[in-house]
Amino acid sequence: MSKFNKTYIFGISMISALGGLLFGYDWVVIGGAKPFYERFFAIASIPNLQAWAMSCALIGCVIGAVISGVVSDRFGRKWPLVFSAFLFTVASVGTGFAPTYDVFVFFRIIGGVGIGLASALSPMYIAEVAPSHLRGRFVSLNQMTIVVGILAAQIINLLIAEKVPIGATDEFIRTSWNGLMGWRWMFFACAIPSVLFLLLAFFLPESPRWLIKAGKQEKAFPTLKKIGGDEFAREEMQSIQLTLNDSSEKADFKSLINPKFRNVLLIGIVLAVFQQWCGINTVFNYADEIFSAAGYGVSDTLFNIVITGSVNLIFTLVAMFTVDRWGRKKLLLIGSIGLATTYIMLGSAFYFQLKGVAVLSLVVGAIAIYAMSLAPIVWVVLAEIFPNRIRGAAMALATFSLWIACFILTYTFPLLNKSFGAAGTFWVYAGICILGFLFIVRKLPETKGQSLEEIETMIS
């Protein structure tokens, strides 16, 4: 029985997962800055520019997701992670200094490329270094750091922003500390963890599975040995080599059209899209509108966002301790039906014009359900279901689909909200969650406790 070096695995997993922390911070910081930069750039009454400012980073996410497959298959997992850390650093500084709306959008897109790279590479790297019986927990570290990043952004936004009087005019906000400098410091703060990630990423070992795929077996063995000892290293190398030898195909995007990969790609793409179209990200990105509709002012909204972030973190920890016990499929099913039920009640609360704590409680409940299910578990499944030969390209395709879905979600929420109201919008999301539940029941096998190579054999 192999004795695993959990300290070493945890260390390299946490370094890789810093990409998730920056992903979470960069993704959510804009929600707290939104009431202030909109007044600074005079776009508070221009819906299309508001929507573009919120969703432009997703263009970068899509670009990052697409190139992640090419660069991770050619250069490995490590150096693209280093590059993503560099992009986060540039974006945080550039966005904070942005003198105009167009410059602001440009650096948001740069940050989005970093998110797209990190969102594909961090969970994939961790899945490739973690032993099968611990993989769910270690891959969930990436989601935990995303949530920590989200909560850090929410707390920093709250600490930086000065209290805004109820009924404050746009001009008052624009000329206040918040409107002139506060929102800039919200983005500047991201530079600190970005530089830390950039420095630590240089110390990551390359993924042994990528090294074996690249014909560098002699470099893969020391890392595998450090993870689980000599016997584990030999068995893993043999198992990995068998899946690679099973076909002489060159692993690239063209390989994805092979009919034998159709089923696994369908599962990956649908889960990626569903994680976004379940609708929870609108709570983070449009908290201002959602809590305003529930009767809260700007300062109260910032505090409520911190509450939702804290719940997000607590229930992500619940997921980490249940994913390898309960299994992936069970948690995804609980999340799907739980969100559908909560959205029906949330839509009803808006329909009957309930205010305050009633809406806040349902929002918090939805976030708790999402945090222990769809948020971390989809990334676990995506990181483990794709065959070794096509993992980089397939993960890129799934992540690309996820960010396209996220762009559509983020851009359409104000339009849905205007057309159907908050009640109708959340009922739409409830219907999507029911469809996701049915897909998972029919299509997703349980992957708990299986090695990556065993999963490949099971799903192919």
N, C-alpha and C positions, 0 to 999 in steps of 0.2 A: 504494500500500500504506500503510495507516494505521500511524502510529507511536504505540504505546500508552504512556500515562503509567503505567508499572507501579508507580512509587512512590506515586502518588496512589491507584491502585486498591488497592494493598496497605494503605495507611493507613486508608482508609474501611472496607475489609473487616475489618481487625484490630479497629477500634473496634466494629463490629457483632458481631464474633466474641467480644468480651468477654462477651456474653450467654451464649455457649457455655461460657466459663471458669467463670462463676458457676453455670451449669447443672451442670457437672461437679463443682464443689466442693460445692454444696448437696446434690447427689444422693448423694455418696459419704461426706461427712463423718459422716453418721449411722452408717455401718458401724463406724467406729472408736470413736464415742461410745457405741455400743450396749451393751457390757458394763457401762458405768458409769451411764448414765442409767436403765437398767432396774433397777439396785440402788437408785438414789436414789428412784425413784418406786415401788419395791417391786412391780415387775411381772415380775421374772425368772422366776417360776414360773406366770405366767398367759398361756398361748399366744395367746389372742385379743387381749389388750391389747398384747402384743409385736408381733403381726402388724399391728395397727392403727397403732401408732407408726411402724413401718417403711413402711407403705403409704399412710398418710393424705395425704402430700404429693402422691400421685398423683391424689387428688380435685381438688386445686388445679391440677395439670397438665392435667387434663381440662377444667376450667373455663377456664384460660388458653388452651388450644388452641381451644376453641369460640369464645371472644370474639375470638381473634386474627383470624379471618376477617372479622368485622363491623368491628372497629376498623381493620384494615389497609386494607380497601376504602373506608372512610369517611374516615379521618384520615391514610392513608399508612402507610409502613413506619417512618418515623423516630420519631414521637411515641409509638407503642406500645412501641418499644424503650426510650425514655426512661422510660416508666411501668414497664416490667419491671425496670429498674435500681432504681427507687424501691422496688418491692416486695421485691427482694432485700435492700436495705438494712434495711428495716423487719423483715423476717423474721429476718435474722441476729442483730440486736440483741434482738428479742423472744424468740426461741428460747433465746438464751443466758441471759436473765433469768428465764425461765419458772419460777415457784414451784411450779406443780402440773402434773400430767400433762395435764389438759385445756387449760391455757394453752400447754403445749408443742405439743400437737396442733394448736391453732389457728394458731400461727405457722408450723408446718411446712406447713399448707395454704396460708397466704399465700405462703410461698416457692415452693410448688408452682405457684401461679398465675403467678409470675414465670418459672418454668421452662417452663411451657406456652406462654407468650407468646414467650419467647426462642427456644425450640426450633423454633417455626414461622417466626418473623420473621427471625432472623439468617441462616439459609441462603437464604431467599427473597430477602432484600435483596441479599446478595452475588451470587446468581445473576443478579439484574436489573442489576447494574452491571458485571459482569465480561465481557470479550469471550469469544466462544465457544471459541476454541482454548486459553484459560487458565481457563475456568470451573470445570472439575473440580478443578484445583489450588487455586483461590481459595475455592471452596465447602468444600473439605476443610480449609481453615484453621479453619472453625468446629468441625470434629471435633477438630482438633489442640488448639484451646483448651479443648474439653471434656476432653480427655485431660490437658492441663496442669492444669486445675482438679481433676481426679480425683487426679492425682499430688500436687498441692499439698496437698489435703485429707489424703491418706495420710501425707505427710511431716510435716505440722503435727500430725496426730494422734499420730504416733510421738514427735515432739519434746515435745509437751505432756504426754503420759501418763507417769507414773512407772512403773517396772518393777513388775509384779505377781508376787509369789511364786507358784510352782506350788502348787496346792492351796489357794489363798487362799479363805476363806469369803465368802459374800455380804455378811455384816456387815462384814468387814474392808474389802472393796472399797467398800461404801457409805459408810463413815466416813473413807476415805482421801482424799487430794488429788484423785485421779481421780474419785471418787464425788461429792465435794462441789463442786469447782470446775473440775477439768480438762476435763470434757466441755463445760462452759459456754464455756470459752475456745476450744474447737474451733469452736463456732458463731460466737463474736464475731469471729474472724479473718476471716470472710467479709465483714465490713462494709468492710474496706479496699478490695478490688477492686470492691465494689458502688458505693461512692462515686465511685471513679475512672471506672467505666462511666457513672454518672449524669452526671458532668461532661462527659466526652468525647462522649457521645451527642448533646449539644446542637449539636456542630459537624458532625454528619453532614449531607450533602446529601440531599434527598428522592430516592427512587427515580425515575429518569426515566421508566420504563415506567408507574409509577403516575401521574405527572404528566400524561403524554400521555393516559392513560385518563381522567383527571379533566378533560381539556380545557385543560390548562395547558402547552401546547407551548412557549410562550416561556420558561418556567422550566426545561423539560427540556433544551433545546438547550445552555445553558452547561455543564451537568454532562457531557453526552455529548461535548461539544467538549473538555473538560478530560481526559476519559478517552482519547479517540482522535483528536482533531483535527476540523477542519471537515468533511472528506469523510465520515469515519466517522459523525459526528453526523447529517448529512443522510441518509445511507443507513439508519441505524438508525431514525430518526424515520419515514421512509417505510415501512420494513418493519413497524415496530410498528403504525403507523396502518392498514396494510392488514389485519392480523389483527383489529384492533378494528372496522374497517368491515365485516368479513365478516358481521356479524350486528348487528341492532338490539336484541337482547335486553339487558335490564338484568342486569348481572352480580351475582348474589346467590346465596344458598343454594338458591333455587327453580330456578336455572339448572342445578344439578347433576343434576336428574332428567331432563334432556334426554338421549334415547337416544344421541345422537352423542358424549356424554362418558362413556358407560358403560365402554368399554374402558380408557380412561386412568385412570378412577377405580378400576376393579378392580385394575389394576397397582399404583397408588399405595397403596391400602388393604392389599392382600396383602403388599407389601414392608414397609410400616410395621409390620404385625402380626408378620411373620416376623422382623424385626430384634429384636423383643422375645422372641418365643416360641422363638427359637433357644437361649435359656436362659442366656446369658453373664452377664446382670446379676445373677443369683443369686450369682455368685462375688463380686461387689463388695458386695452388700447382706447376704449371709449368709456372709461369709468366716469369721466366728467359728465357725459350725456346721461348715462344710466343713473348715476346718483342724483343728478340735477332733476331728472324726471321723478325721482323718489323724494324730492323736497330738500336735498342737502345743498349747502353752499360750497364754495371752492375749498376753503380750509377744512371743512368737515369731510369733503370728498377725499382730500389727501390723507386724512387720518383713517378713513374707512378703507382706503387702498392698502394701508399698512396692515390693517386687520386681516384683509383678504390674503395678503402676502404671508402673514404668520400662519394662517390656517393652511395655506399652500405648502409651506415647509413641513409642518407637523404631519400632514397626511402623505407627503412624499416619503417621509421616514417610515410610515406605516407600510407603504408599498415596498420599500427596501427589505423589510422583514417578513413580507408575505409572498413575494414574487417567486422565491424558490421553494416555498412550502405549499401555497395554494395553487400555483401554476399561472401561466400567462393567460390562458383562455378564460378561466373562471373570473379573473380580475377584470378582463376586458368586457365580459358579459355583465358583471355587476355595474361597471362604469356606464355602459351604454344604456341599460334600462333605468339606472339611477338618475342619469342626466335627463333622460326623456321625462321621467316623472317630475323632477324638480323644475324643468322648463315649463311644463304644463301648469304647475302651480305659480311659477314666476310670471308667466304670461297672464294668468288669471288675476294676479295681484295688480299688475299694471292695468288690466281691463277694468277692474273694479276700483281703480284709482286709490289703492292702498299706498300709504307713505311710510317713510322712516324705517323702523326696525323690522317690519314685516318683509320689505324688499331686501334689506341688508342681510337678514337671516337666510333667505332663499339663495341669494348670491353667494354667501359664504358656504352654504350647503353644496351648491353646484361645484364650487372650487374644490371643496374637500373630496367630493366624489371623483372629480377629474384628476386630482393630484395623486390619488391612490390607485388609479386605473389607467386611463387612456394616456395621460401625460408621460409617465415613465415606461409603461409596458409596451406601447407601440414602438418606442425606440429600442427596447430590448429585443422585440420580435424582428424588427428590421435589421438589427445588427447580427442576428444569428441564423436567419432562414436562407440566406442566399448562398449558393455553392461557392467554394473557394475560388474556382477559375474566373467567375464573373462578379465576385463580391464588390469590387470597387465600382465597376460600371453599373451594376444593379442597385447598389446603395445610392449612387449618384442619381439614377433615374427615379428611385423612390423619393429621395429628398427633393429633387426637382419638382415632382408631383406635389409633395407636401407644401412647398413654397408657392407654387402656382395656386394651389387651393387656398393658402393663407392670404395671398394677394386678393383673390376673388372675395374671400370672406371679409377682409378688412375694407376693401373698396366698396363692397355692396351694403355693408351694415348701415351707413347713413341713408342710403337709398331705400333699403327695406324699412328702416325706422320711419322714414318720411312717408312711405306708401302705406304700410300696414300698422304703424305705431309700434311701441315697445312690446305690447301684448302679442300681436300677430307675428312679429319677428321671432320671439322666443318659441312660439308654437311651431314655426317653420323648423327651427333647430331641433325641437322635440321629435318631429317627424323624421328628420335625418338620423337621429339617434336610434330610433326604432328600426330603420333600415339597416343601420350598422350592426345592431344586435343580431338581426336575422342572418346577415352575411357571416358574422363570426361563428354563429351556431353551425352553419352549413360548411364553411370552407377552412377554418383555421384548426390545424391539429395542435395538440399539446406538445410543447417542446421542452418542458421542465426536465432537467437532469440529463438531457441528451448532449453528446458532444456535437460540435459544428459539423463534423463529418457524418455522424449518425442522422442528424437533421436533414442533411443534404440527401442522403439515401431515402429517408422517409417521405420527403415532399416531392422528390423528382419522379 
